[in-house]
Amino acid sequence: MKRCLYCNRDHDDALEDCQHCGMPLPQTQASEVASKQRWFIIFWLVLVAFCFVMFFTLPR
């Protein structure tokens, strides 16, 4: 959901202009997407490292 910077109303991501005041809505930031992808990759790397450590340290 995009939020209008002028009237603070929520709108669908597909819209380019606010339906209430007519002002242009902010575009989706690529940095937000990159940040989510970065955390997803970090999570999986930590999970794999944890499993690797547990595989070699737990008694058999």
Summary of the structure (lengths in Angstrom):
residues: 60
radius of gyration: 21.1
end to end distance: 51.0
largest distance: 67.2
contacts: 117
relative contact order: 0.12
helix: 47%
strand: 10%
